[in-house]
Amino acid sequence: MQTLFERIGGKAAVDLAVDKFYDKVLADARIQHFFDNMDMDKQRRHQRAFLTYAFGGTNEYEGRSMREAHKGLVMNRGLNEGHFRGVLENLEATLQELSVAPNLIAEVMAIAGGDQHMRDVLNLT
C-alpha cells in the first residue's frame, strides 16, 4: 500500500506545497508576525522534512518535536488555537489550489489538524 507521501506526489509535491503554503502564511495578517525575523529557507526545509515524515515518506525525523519547536511562540508570542486554525486553513487552501484529491486533503488535514498535533503545537497537556 502506498503512503500518503507517495499518493500526494512525493517529494516534488511536498516541495511545491510547502512553498505555496508559506506564500499564503506570510500574506495572512493573522499569523504572518510569527515568522518575522525567521530564516524562511531554513523553515521551509524543516517543514518539508516534517511533512515527509508525517506523511510516511521516511521513518526518520531529526527535527525538534512540535512541542519544543513552538514552545517559545506559545509562551512569548501568544500562539493559540486561532492561529493554529489559521495555519490549517492556509494548508487546506494550498492543497486545493494544487488540485490534490479531496480524500487526500482529508487525510492531510486529519494529521495536521488532529487533537494530539494541536496539543503538541500549543504545548497543552
C-alpha positions in Angstrom: 0.0 0.0 0.0 1.3 3.4 -0.9 2.0 6.0 1.8 0.2 9.3 1.9 3.5 10.9 0.8 3.5 8.7 -2.3 -0.2 9.3 -3.1 0.1 13.1 -3.0 3.0 13.0 -5.4 6.1 12.5 -3.3 9.0 15.0 -2.8 8.1 17.2 -5.8 4.5 17.6 -4.5 5.6 18.3 -0.9 8.2 20.8 -2.0 5.7 22.7 -4.1 3.1 22.6 -1.4 5.4 23.9 1.2 6.5 26.8 -1.0 2.9 27.8 -1.8 1.8 27.3 1.8 4.4 29.7 3.1 3.5 32.2 0.5 0.0 32.1 1.9 1.1 32.1 5.5 3.3 35.1 5.0 0.4 37.0 3.4 -2.0 36.2 6.3 -2.3 39.0 8.7 -3.5 36.7 11.4 -0.3 34.7 11.6 2.5 36.3 9.5 4.0 38.0 12.5 5.1 34.7 13.9 7.6 34.5 11.0 9.2 37.9 11.5 12.9 37.6 11.5 12.8 33.9 10.7 15.1 32.3 8.2 12.4 31.2 5.8 14.7 29.0 3.7 15.5 27.0 6.9 11.9 27.0 7.9 10.8 25.6 4.5 13.4 22.9 4.8 12.2 21.9 8.3 8.6 21.8 7.1 9.5 19.7 4.1 11.3 17.2 6.4 8.4 17.1 8.8 5.7 16.6 6.2 7.8 13.9 4.5 8.0 12.1 7.9 4.3 12.8 8.9 3.0 11.5 5.5 5.1 8.3 5.6 7.9 9.3 3.2 10.5 8.4 5.7 10.7 6.7 9.1 13.2 9.2 10.4 12.8 12.8 11.5 15.7 14.7 13.1 14.0 18.0 13.8 12.7 19.2 17.1 9.4 18.0 18.5 6.4 20.1 17.7 6.2 21.0 21.4 9.8 22.1 21.6 9.6 24.0 18.3 6.6 26.0 19.2 7.1 26.5 23.0 8.6 29.9 22.7 5.8 31.1 20.4 3.2 30.0 22.9 4.9 31.4 25.9 6.3 34.6 24.5 4.2 35.5 21.5 0.7 34.2 22.3 0.4 31.4 19.8 -3.1 30.0 20.3 -5.8 27.8 18.8 -7.0 30.6 16.5 -3.5 30.9 15.0 -3.3 27.1 14.7 -6.6 27.1 12.8 -5.3 29.9 10.5 -2.3 27.7 9.6 -4.6 24.8 8.8 -6.8 27.0 6.6 -3.8 28.0 4.6 -2.6 24.4 4.3 -6.0 23.3 3.1 -6.3 26.2 0.6 -2.8 25.3 -0.7 -3.7 21.7 -1.3 -7.0 22.7 -3.0 -5.1 25.2 -5.2 -2.7 22.3 -6.2 -5.7 20.1 -7.1 -4.9 17.5 -4.6 -7.8 15.0 -4.4 -10.3 15.7 -1.7 -9.8 12.3 0.0 -6.1 13.1 0.3 -6.7 16.6 1.6 -8.9 15.0 4.2 -6.1 12.7 5.2 -3.6 15.5 5.4 -6.0 17.6 7.5 -6.6 14.7 9.9 -2.9 14.6 10.6 -2.2 18.3 10.7 -5.4 19.2 12.5 -5.5 16.3 14.8 -6.1 16.8 18.5 -2.7 15.4 19.5 -0.9 17.6 17.0 -2.7 20.7 18.2 -1.9 19.8 21.8 1.8 19.4 20.9 2.0 22.7 18.9 0.2 24.7 21.6 2.0 22.9 24.5 -1.2 21.8 26.1 -1.5 18.8 28.4 
